[in-house]
Amino acid sequence: MEQKKLTDYEKYIRTDELLNLQKKEEDLCCEDELTFQMIHQIAELHFKLIIQYIQLADKNMLEQEVIQATQQLQRVNMHLKQLPPVFDMVKVISPLDYHTIRLSLGRGSGQDSPGFNDILKLGPTLWEPFEQLLSTKQLTPFMLHQTAKDNMELFLLMQELTAFDENFQTFRKHHIQLVRRMIGLNTKSLKGIPAQALENGAKYEFYPKLWEAICELTDWTGSSYNPKPL
């Protein structure tokens, strides 16, 4: 049989390789195992792009390219907002079939996702170059809130960092709800760790000083003390 000639698109995207990275139909433990596997592969591709953008934002900040760093973080936040809908597709799988698939993972677990774990490690590393940018203008995050109009580029960068932290926490909380729906929280993961432990992880912050600055601003404005009646 004559071998099919690949188009330039197929060669560039490497569709043959990409579409052969899943189990073959005859090897599936149930029909929806293909759905499960592909959703997680899609997520890993999102993670890969997020990692690249974090690294570029780090480089931009070190080179004092504030606008460029902000643009990279906007990309990070765009992908983080796409991840919950990606994982929502898991919900088409019945809980019973989900457990059939789960038992086919061996001791595999989402906690082992290399992309997710790299983001956990890389996220906090953006604080140091951002703090260096602040120090060049003798600012703290609280002071940057106070002087936003005079330091708009740096302020917008801070807002994107805050959004990154918030969106990552939101993604983790969304994942907890997915776990709750598919396997429950009063159970253990395939590694013997209670699923409720995920809730502790979702409280982790990349940039606690940014959240503290928002509280400082609230106290400074006095909006939380003795507001006047209308």
TORKOL-4160 file (C-alpha; in steps of 0.2 Angstrom, whole numbers, padded with zeros to 4 digits, m for minus):
230
<pt num="1" X="0000" Y="0000" Z="0000"/>
<pt num="2" X="0007" Y="0017" Z="m0005"/>
<pt num="3" X="0011" Y="0027" Z="0010"/>
<pt num="4" X="0001" Y="0043" Z="0013"/>
<pt num="5" X="0010" Y="0059" Z="0008"/>
<pt num="6" X="0010" Y="0071" Z="0023"/>
<pt num="7" X="0005" Y="0089" Z="0020"/>
<pt num="8" X="0017" Y="0103" Z="0026"/>
<pt num="9" X="0004" Y="0106" Z="0040"/>
<pt num="10" X="0005" Y="0088" Z="0046"/>
<pt num="11" X="0024" Y="0088" Z="0045"/>
<pt num="12" X="0026" Y="0104" Z="0055"/>
<pt num="13" X="0012" Y="0100" Z="0068"/>
<pt num="14" X="0019" Y="0082" Z="0068"/>
<pt num="15" X="0001" Y="0076" Z="0069"/>
<pt num="16" X="0005" Y="0058" Z="0066"/>
<pt num="17" X="0016" Y="0058" Z="0082"/>
<pt num="18" X="0004" Y="0068" Z="0092"/>
<pt num="19" X="m0012" Y="0058" Z="0088"/>
<pt num="20" X="m0002" Y="0042" Z="0092"/>
<pt num="21" X="0002" Y="0047" Z="0110"/>
<pt num="22" X="m0014" Y="0040" Z="0116"/>
<pt num="23" X="m0019" Y="0022" Z="0119"/>
<pt num="24" X="m0026" Y="0012" Z="0104"/>
<pt num="25" X="m0044" Y="0008" Z="0104"/>
<pt num="26" X="m0042" Y="m0010" Z="0108"/>
<pt num="27" X="m0031" Y="m0006" Z="0123"/>
<pt num="28" X="m0044" Y="0006" Z="0131"/>
<pt num="29" X="m0050" Y="0000" Z="0148"/>
<pt num="30" X="m0067" Y="0009" Z="0143"/>
<pt num="31" X="m0072" Y="0020" Z="0130"/>
<pt num="32" X="m0069" Y="0036" Z="0140"/>
<pt num="33" X="m0051" Y="0032" Z="0144"/>
<pt num="34" X="m0047" Y="0041" Z="0128"/>
<pt num="35" X="m0056" Y="0056" Z="0134"/>
<pt num="36" X="m0047" Y="0055" Z="0151"/>
<pt num="37" X="m0030" Y="0053" Z="0143"/>
<pt num="38" X="m0032" Y="0067" Z="0130"/>
<pt num="39" X="m0038" Y="0080" Z="0143"/>
<pt num="40" X="m0023" Y="0078" Z="0154"/>
<pt num="41" X="m0012" Y="0079" Z="0139"/>
<pt num="42" X="m0020" Y="0095" Z="0134"/>
<pt num="43" X="m0017" Y="0101" Z="0151"/>
<pt num="44" X="0001" Y="0097" Z="0150"/>
<pt num="45" X="0003" Y="0107" Z="0134"/>
<pt num="46" X="m0005" Y="0122" Z="0143"/>
<pt num="47" X="0007" Y="0120" Z="0157"/>
<pt num="48" X="0022" Y="0119" Z="0145"/>
<pt num="49" X="0017" Y="0136" Z="0138"/>
<pt num="50" X="0014" Y="0144" Z="0155"/>
<pt num="51" X="0031" Y="0138" Z="0160"/>
<pt num="52" X="0039" Y="0146" Z="0145"/>
<pt num="53" X="0030" Y="0163" Z="0149"/>
<pt num="54" X="0035" Y="0163" Z="0167"/>
<pt num="55" X="0053" Y="0161" Z="0162"/>
<pt num="56" X="0052" Y="0175" Z="0149"/>
<pt num="57" X="0043" Y="0186" Z="0162"/>
<pt num="58" X="0058" Y="0183" Z="0174"/>
<pt num="59" X="0070" Y="0187" Z="0160"/>
<pt num="60" X="0061" Y="0203" Z="0156"/>
<pt num="61" X="0060" Y="0209" Z="0174"/>
<pt num="62" X="0079" Y="0206" Z="0176"/>
<pt num="63" X="0082" Y="0216" Z="0161"/>
<pt num="64" X="0070" Y="0230" Z="0167"/>
<pt num="65" X="0058" Y="0227" Z="0153"/>
<pt num="66" X="0042" Y="0230" Z="0162"/>
<pt num="67" X="0029" Y="0230" Z="0148"/>
<pt num="68" X="0036" Y="0214" Z="0141"/>
<pt num="69" X="0035" Y="0205" Z="0157"/>
<pt num="70" X="0017" Y="0211" Z="0159"/>
<pt num="71" X="0013" Y="0204" Z="0142"/>
<pt num="72" X="0020" Y="0187" Z="0147"/>
<pt num="73" X="0010" Y="0187" Z="0163"/>
<pt num="74" X="m0006" Y="0191" Z="0153"/>
<pt num="75" X="m0002" Y="0175" Z="0143"/>
<pt num="76" X="0000" Y="0165" Z="0159"/>
<pt num="77" X="m0017" Y="0171" Z="0165"/>
<pt num="78" X="m0025" Y="0168" Z="0149"/>
<pt num="79" X="m0020" Y="0150" Z="0149"/>
<pt num="80" X="m0024" Y="0148" Z="0168"/>
<pt num="81" X="m0042" Y="0153" Z="0164"/>
<pt num="82" X="m0043" Y="0140" Z="0150"/>
<pt num="83" X="m0038" Y="0126" Z="0161"/>
<pt num="84" X="m0054" Y="0124" Z="0172"/>
<pt num="85" X="m0065" Y="0122" Z="0156"/>
<pt num="86" X="m0052" Y="0109" Z="0150"/>
<pt num="87" X="m0054" Y="0099" Z="0165"/>
<pt num="88" X="m0073" Y="0101" Z="0165"/>
<pt num="89" X="m0073" Y="0089" Z="0150"/>
<pt num="90" X="m0069" Y="0075" Z="0162"/>
<pt num="91" X="m0086" Y="0077" Z="0169"/>
<pt num="92" X="m0093" Y="0068" Z="0154"/>
<pt num="93" X="m0086" Y="0052" Z="0161"/>
<pt num="94" X="m0097" Y="0043" Z="0173"/>
<pt num="95" X="m0090" Y="0041" Z="0191"/>
<pt num="96" X="m0090" Y="0022" Z="0189"/>
<pt num="97" X="m0080" Y="0023" Z="0172"/>
<pt num="98" X="m0069" Y="0036" Z="0181"/>
<pt num="99" X="m0064" Y="0023" Z="0194"/>
<pt num="100" X="m0061" Y="0010" Z="0180"/>
<pt num="101" X="m0049" Y="0022" Z="0172"/>
<pt num="102" X="m0041" Y="0027" Z="0189"/>
<pt num="103" X="m0037" Y="0009" Z="0193"/>
<pt num="104" X="m0028" Y="0008" Z="0176"/>
<pt num="105" X="m0016" Y="0022" Z="0181"/>
<pt num="106" X="m0006" Y="0011" Z="0192"/>
<pt num="107" X="0001" Y="0023" Z="0206"/>
<pt num="108" X="m0001" Y="0037" Z="0194"/>
<pt num="109" X="m0009" Y="0053" Z="0201"/>
<pt num="110" X="m0012" Y="0071" Z="0196"/>
<pt num="111" X="0000" Y="0076" Z="0210"/>
<pt num="112" X="0014" Y="0069" Z="0199"/>
<pt num="113" X="0010" Y="0081" Z="0184"/>
<pt num="114" X="0027" Y="0088" Z="0179"/>
<pt num="115" X="0020" Y="0104" Z="0172"/>
<pt num="116" X="0009" Y="0108" Z="0187"/>
<pt num="117" X="0024" Y="0105" Z="0199"/>
<pt num="118" X="0036" Y="0115" Z="0189"/>
<pt num="119" X="0023" Y="0130" Z="0190"/>
<pt num="120" X="0023" Y="0127" Z="0209"/>
<pt num="121" X="0041" Y="0129" Z="0209"/>
<pt num="122" X="0043" Y="0143" Z="0196"/>
<pt num="123" X="0029" Y="0154" Z="0202"/>
<pt num="124" X="0037" Y="0161" Z="0218"/>
<pt num="125" X="0053" Y="0164" Z="0209"/>
<pt num="126" X="0046" Y="0179" Z="0200"/>
<pt num="127" X="0045" Y="0189" Z="0217"/>
<pt num="128" X="0063" Y="0192" Z="0218"/>
<pt num="129" X="0065" Y="0201" Z="0201"/>
<pt num="130" X="0049" Y="0211" Z="0204"/>
<pt num="131" X="0055" Y="0216" Z="0221"/>
<pt num="132" X="0071" Y="0222" Z="0213"/>
<pt num="133" X="0061" Y="0233" Z="0201"/>
<pt num="134" X="0052" Y="0240" Z="0216"/>
<pt num="135" X="0068" Y="0244" Z="0225"/>
<pt num="136" X="0075" Y="0254" Z="0210"/>
<pt num="137" X="0061" Y="0266" Z="0213"/>
<pt num="138" X="0062" Y="0264" Z="0232"/>
<pt num="139" X="0044" Y="0257" Z="0232"/>
<pt num="140" X="0035" Y="0244" Z="0242"/>
<pt num="141" X="0019" Y="0235" Z="0235"/>
<pt num="142" X="0009" Y="0246" Z="0247"/>
<pt num="143" X="0017" Y="0262" Z="0241"/>
<pt num="144" X="0015" Y="0257" Z="0223"/>
<pt num="145" X="m0004" Y="0256" Z="0226"/>
<pt num="146" X="m0003" Y="0273" Z="0233"/>
<pt num="147" X="0007" Y="0280" Z="0218"/>
<pt num="148" X="m0001" Y="0269" Z="0204"/>
<pt num="149" X="m0004" Y="0284" Z="0192"/>
<pt num="150" X="0014" Y="0289" Z="0193"/>
<pt num="151" X="0021" Y="0271" Z="0191"/>
<pt num="152" X="0008" Y="0264" Z="0179"/>
<pt num="153" X="0019" Y="0251" Z="0170"/>
<pt num="154" X="0025" Y="0244" Z="0186"/>
<pt num="155" X="0008" Y="0245" Z="0194"/>
<pt num="156" X="0000" Y="0235" Z="0179"/>
<pt num="157" X="0014" Y="0222" Z="0181"/>
<pt num="158" X="0010" Y="0220" Z="0200"/>
<pt num="159" X="m0009" Y="0218" Z="0195"/>
<pt num="160" X="m0004" Y="0204" Z="0183"/>
<pt num="161" X="0007" Y="0195" Z="0196"/>
<pt num="162" X="m0008" Y="0196" Z="0208"/>
<pt num="163" X="m0020" Y="0189" Z="0195"/>
<pt num="164" X="m0007" Y="0175" Z="0192"/>
<pt num="165" X="m0008" Y="0170" Z="0210"/>
<pt num="166" X="m0026" Y="0172" Z="0211"/>
<pt num="167" X="m0029" Y="0162" Z="0195"/>
<pt num="168" X="m0018" Y="0148" Z="0200"/>
<pt num="169" X="m0027" Y="0147" Z="0217"/>
<pt num="170" X="m0044" Y="0147" Z="0208"/>
<pt num="171" X="m0038" Y="0133" Z="0196"/>
<pt num="172" X="m0033" Y="0122" Z="0211"/>
<pt num="173" X="m0050" Y="0126" Z="0220"/>
<pt num="174" X="m0059" Y="0121" Z="0204"/>
<pt num="175" X="m0048" Y="0105" Z="0203"/>
<pt num="176" X="m0054" Y="0101" Z="0221"/>
<pt num="177" X="m0072" Y="0102" Z="0216"/>
<pt num="178" X="m0068" Y="0090" Z="0201"/>
<pt num="179" X="m0060" Y="0078" Z="0213"/>
<pt num="180" X="m0075" Y="0080" Z="0225"/>
<pt num="181" X="m0087" Y="0076" Z="0211"/>
<pt num="182" X="m0078" Y="0061" Z="0203"/>
<pt num="183" X="m0070" Y="0052" Z="0218"/>
<pt num="184" X="m0076" Y="0062" Z="0234"/>
<pt num="185" X="m0065" Y="0071" Z="0247"/>
<pt num="186" X="m0067" Y="0058" Z="0261"/>
<pt num="187" X="m0056" Y="0046" Z="0252"/>
<pt num="188" X="m0038" Y="0043" Z="0248"/>
<pt num="189" X="m0028" Y="0046" Z="0232"/>
<pt num="190" X="m0019" Y="0032" Z="0223"/>
<pt num="191" X="m0004" Y="0037" Z="0234"/>
<pt num="192" X="m0013" Y="0035" Z="0250"/>
<pt num="193" X="m0015" Y="0053" Z="0253"/>
<pt num="194" X="m0032" Y="0059" Z="0258"/>
<pt num="195" X="m0040" Y="0070" Z="0245"/>
<pt num="196" X="m0044" Y="0083" Z="0258"/>
<pt num="197" X="m0025" Y="0087" Z="0258"/>
<pt num="198" X="m0028" Y="0096" Z="0241"/>
<pt num="199" X="m0038" Y="0109" Z="0251"/>
<pt num="200" X="m0022" Y="0114" Z="0261"/>
<pt num="201" X="m0013" Y="0116" Z="0244"/>
<pt num="202" X="m0026" Y="0127" Z="0237"/>
<pt num="203" X="m0022" Y="0140" Z="0251"/>
<pt num="204" X="m0004" Y="0142" Z="0246"/>
<pt num="205" X="0001" Y="0159" Z="0239"/>
<pt num="206" X="0015" Y="0164" Z="0228"/>
<pt num="207" X="0016" Y="0182" Z="0233"/>
<pt num="208" X="0009" Y="0185" Z="0251"/>
<pt num="209" X="0016" Y="0202" Z="0251"/>
<pt num="210" X="0005" Y="0207" Z="0237"/>
<pt num="211" X="m0010" Y="0202" Z="0247"/>
<pt num="212" X="m0004" Y="0210" Z="0263"/>
<pt num="213" X="m0002" Y="0226" Z="0253"/>
<pt num="214" X="m0021" Y="0226" Z="0248"/>
<pt num="215" X="m0025" Y="0225" Z="0267"/>
<pt num="216" X="m0013" Y="0239" Z="0271"/>
<pt num="217" X="m0022" Y="0250" Z="0257"/>
<pt num="218" X="m0039" Y="0246" Z="0265"/>
<pt num="219" X="m0033" Y="0251" Z="0282"/>
<pt num="220" X="m0024" Y="0266" Z="0275"/>
<pt num="221" X="m0039" Y="0273" Z="0266"/>
<pt num="222" X="m0049" Y="0270" Z="0282"/>
<pt num="223" X="m0064" Y="0262" Z="0272"/>
<pt num="224" X="m0065" Y="0248" Z="0285"/>
<pt num="225" X="m0067" Y="0260" Z="0300"/>
<pt num="226" X="m0083" Y="0270" Z="0305"/>
<pt num="227" X="m0089" Y="0273" Z="0287"/>
<pt num="228" X="m0101" Y="0288" Z="0287"/>
<pt num="229" X="m0119" Y="0284" Z="0283"/>
<pt num="230" X="m0126" Y="0289" Z="0266"/>
